[in-house]
Amino acid sequence: MNFKLIISAIFNWQLIARFVLFTGKRVILALLVLLAGCTEQNSQPDFPNSSTGKHVQTFSQAKKILKEIYHDNTYSLYCNCRYVQRGKKLVPDLSSCGYQARKNAKRAARIEWEHIMPASYFGQRMSCWQQGGRKNCRRESELFRRMEADLHNLAPAIGEINGDRSNFGFGNIRGEPRRYGQCDMEIDFKKDIAEPPARIRGDVARVYLYMARKYQLALSDNEQKQFTQWAKRDPVSRWEREKAQRIARYQDGPTPVDKH
């Protein structure tokens, strides 16, 4: 038995005890603040697949990877417009899909990477968002960065559509006139709802259901019912399966095309 170590430990504890008695309430207050901070950091749920396996680190990194994934399928999600890469920019051929700008022709002239499930949808449920919004979450939360960069939740879209859709949820819109030429993407700015074309409603639905499963996000009853119906009416396409296989090279875990 090493008596020197025992004596040293006792001595150190005596010093700590004296310090606590000397400082009194200040130490207790400091400990409470420290415990509160730890509780805040651990208050977010322990999402599956959030700490192991391959994953993309940032949204910026994801956008670079997605250019490779879509290199031979260069069509925008909602409007099916063909696009090309010019330097670092992705430029849509609006005539290929009959697109007409509603209001913002400058933004309509570029392709942006759209979050199918908006970042605010999952971000607003996190404490980092409540303390400083998206920028704060990017700084403080590794989990948010991974969710924001989830390759399955990103797709190329006409910039104006991305901006107009904003963080609106998806739903059915009755009697809404088309605002974007031949592009069958409808947006109700009064009710904050967007209705994607029927040909890709299953794609959109499966992404929402996937995000909810992977990150334990609670969908509303209406969302669950609607997305389940959309997924059945618009079955998985060949491109969805191919895309999932390509994404698997960069990101582990479940995919939107998995059977359940």
Secondary structure, 3 states (H helix, E strand, C coil): CCHHHHHHHHHHHHHHHHHHHHHCHHHHHHHHHHHHHHHHHCCCCCCCCCCCCCCCCCHHHHHHHHHHHCCCCCECCCCCCEEEEECCEEEECHHHCCECCCCCHHHHCCEEEEECCCHHHHHCCCHHHHCCHHHHHHHHCHHHHHHHCCHHHEEEEEHHHHHHHCCCEECCCCCCCCCEECECCEEECCCCEEECCHHHHHHHHHHHHHHHHHHCCCCCHHHHHHHHHHHHHCCCCHHHHHHHHHHCCCCCCCCCCCCC
